[in-house]
Amino acid sequence: MLDLTGKNALVTGIANNRSIAWGIAQQLHKAGANLGITYLPDDKGKMEKKVAELVEPLQPSLFLPCNVESEEQIQSTFDTIRDKWGSLNILIHCLAFANKEDLSGDFSQTSRSGFNKALEISTYSLVQLSGAAKPLMTDGGSIVTLTYLGGARAVPNYNVMGVAKAGLEASVRYLAAELGPNNIRVNAISAGPIRTLASSAVGGILDMIHHVEQIAPLRRTVTQIEVGNTAAFLSSDLASGITGQVLYVDAGYEIMGM
Ligand SMILES: NC(=O)c1ccc[n+]([C@@H]2O[C@H](COP(=O)([O-])OP(=O)(O)OC[C@H]3O[C@@H](n4cnc5c(N)ncnc54)[C@H](O)[C@@H]3O)[C@@H](O)[C@H]2O)c1
């Protein structure tokens, strides 16, 4: 029943084969979606090469640089989608950044620049990409972003990223309220801890995973593919009545009180 044939899906946030966005891209492809992939460009072109090789089996019809700090790259990404695809059905926002020094120690010592950078890249980018996607989602659409429990509770070391995720979850609700009349749904997946490039920057990530494995009802954490399955579901007509929600894909950890 889960069929994304004929749907154009833009996936952001693939850095390597551990990325949650890679799990999502694989499951969208499996469901039949036509993929566009963006990557974070660097001076030496290393990321472009790495991500291009990784996603090659999924045969994306668009492969574009998109640093969300760059107005020009965002504009160019959506101009290309308009020119090559005509319309967009699915947007996967799966990226975040905070300075490593802001992901441990005292939250009260977060610098102004570190705070702004984390919220610009991790939170404002959802607002901006959604605004750019809106006129291209002429046949309705689905926007999915990735959040973490640290946006709703105080989790050790998550610090400024918790504030960014709280803002992200609020942005999901405001975007869902605005875009609903256009039949565009906006939801967040709150994933359990997974070892990735980004999560490795959070102090004590392995301890967090170990803790979840002991406490979560399913006695484990989750995989990128499980998150990908949920993203595919949220992107499909099976989820046509769901918008503005934060859906926990965390082996049940969030329900536990102790
Ligand atoms: N790994 C976890 O435990 C976990 C849990 C819950 C939520 N998340 C969220 O999932 C998302 C993906 O993270 P991940 O864990 O797969 O790590 P990851 O390192 O694989 O992905 C993070 C991505 O963000 C991209 N990025 C950073 N700055 C960018 C910029 N300026 N412009 C464009 N892209 C930029 C990176 O290139 C990378 O592809 C993030 O929002 C993260 O907060 C992760």
The ligand as an SDF file (V2000), in Angstrom:
LIG
                    3D

 44 48  0  0  0  0  0  0  0  0999 V2000
   21.7700   10.6250   15.3430 N   0  0  0  0  0  0  0  0  0  0  0  0
   20.8890   10.8050   16.2970 C   0  0  0  0  0  0  0  0  0  0  0  0
   20.9950   10.2260   17.3870 O   0  0  0  0  0  0  0  0  0  0  0  0
   19.6980   11.7050   16.0680 C   0  0  0  0  0  0  0  0  0  0  0  0
   18.5680   11.5630   16.8880 C   0  0  0  0  0  0  0  0  0  0  0  0
   17.4750   12.4030   16.6740 C   0  0  0  0  0  0  0  0  0  0  0  0
   17.5270   13.3580   15.6710 C   0  0  0  0  0  0  0  0  0  0  0  0
   18.6630   13.4720   14.8950 N   0  0  0  0  0  0  0  0  0  0  0  0
   18.6690   14.4940   13.8340 C   0  0  0  0  0  0  0  0  0  0  0  0
   18.7680   13.8660   12.5820 O   0  0  0  0  0  0  0  0  0  0  0  0
   19.2800   14.8080   11.6430 C   0  0  0  0  0  0  0  0  0  0  0  0
   20.3870   14.1610   10.8260 C   0  0  0  0  0  0  0  0  0  0  0  0
   21.5250   13.9310   11.6580 O   0  0  0  0  0  0  0  0  0  0  0  0
   22.3370   12.5770   11.6450 P   0  0  0  0  0  0  0  0  0  0  0  0
   22.3670   12.0720   13.0510 O   0  0  0  0  0  0  0  0  0  0  0  0
   21.8790   11.6810   10.5570 O   0  0  0  0  0  0  0  0  0  0  0  0
   23.8360   13.0760   11.3830 O   0  0  0  0  0  0  0  0  0  0  0  0
   24.6570   13.3660   10.0210 P   0  0  0  0  0  0  0  0  0  0  0  0
   25.9280   13.9880   10.4620 O   0  0  0  0  0  0  0  0  0  0  0  0
   24.7570   12.1440    9.2040 O   0  0  0  0  0  0  0  0  0  0  0  0
   23.7260   14.4080    9.2810 O   0  0  0  0  0  0  0  0  0  0  0  0
   23.7570   15.7900    9.5560 C   0  0  0  0  0  0  0  0  0  0  0  0
   23.7230   16.4700    8.2120 C   0  0  0  0  0  0  0  0  0  0  0  0
   23.6250   17.8860    8.3850 O   0  0  0  0  0  0  0  0  0  0  0  0
   24.3190   18.4390    7.2990 C   0  0  0  0  0  0  0  0  0  0  0  0
   24.5960   19.8550    7.5260 N   0  0  0  0  0  0  0  0  0  0  0  0
   25.2690   20.4300    8.5710 C   0  0  0  0  0  0  0  0  0  0  0  0
   25.3750   21.7590    8.3570 N   0  0  0  0  0  0  0  0  0  0  0  0
   24.7340   22.0200    7.1750 C   0  0  0  0  0  0  0  0  0  0  0  0
   24.5090   23.1940    6.4110 C   0  0  0  0  0  0  0  0  0  0  0  0
   24.9660   24.3900    6.8010 N   0  0  0  0  0  0  0  0  0  0  0  0
   23.8200   23.0900    5.2370 N   0  0  0  0  0  0  0  0  0  0  0  0
   23.3780   21.9060    4.8110 C   0  0  0  0  0  0  0  0  0  0  0  0
   23.5650   20.7530    5.4840 N   0  0  0  0  0  0  0  0  0  0  0  0
   24.2440   20.8180    6.6420 C   0  0  0  0  0  0  0  0  0  0  0  0
   25.5850   17.5970    7.2200 C   0  0  0  0  0  0  0  0  0  0  0  0
   26.2200   17.7560    5.9670 O   0  0  0  0  0  0  0  0  0  0  0  0
   25.0080   16.2050    7.4100 C   0  0  0  0  0  0  0  0  0  0  0  0
   24.6660   15.6340    6.1780 O   0  0  0  0  0  0  0  0  0  0  0  0
   19.6910   16.0250   12.4480 C   0  0  0  0  0  0  0  0  0  0  0  0
   18.6590   16.9860   12.4330 O   0  0  0  0  0  0  0  0  0  0  0  0
   19.8300   15.4520   13.8490 C   0  0  0  0  0  0  0  0  0  0  0  0
   19.6980   16.4260   14.8620 O   0  0  0  0  0  0  0  0  0  0  0  0
   19.7280   12.6630   15.0640 C   0  0  0  0  0  0  0  0  0  0  0  0
  1  2  1  0
  2  3  2  0
  2  4  1  0
  4  5  1  0
  4 44  2  0
  5  6  2  0
  6  7  1  0
  7  8  2  0
  8  9  1  0
  8 44  1  0
  9 10  1  0
  9 42  1  0
 10 11  1  0
 11 12  1  0
 11 40  1  0
 12 13  1  0
 13 14  1  0
 14 15  2  0
 14 16  1  0
 14 17  1  0
 17 18  1  0
 18 19  2  0
 18 20  1  0
 18 21  1  0
 21 22  1  0
 22 23  1  0
 23 24  1  0
 23 38  1  0
 24 25  1  0
 25 26  1  0
 25 36  1  0
 26 27  1  0
 26 35  1  0
 27 28  2  0
 28 29  1  0
 29 30  1  0
 29 35  2  0
 30 31  1  0
 30 32  2  0
 32 33  1  0
 33 34  2  0
 34 35  1  0
 36 37  1  0
 36 38  1  0
 38 39  1  0
 40 41  1  0
 40 42  1  0
 42 43  1  0
M  CHG  2   8   1  16  -1
M  END
$$$$
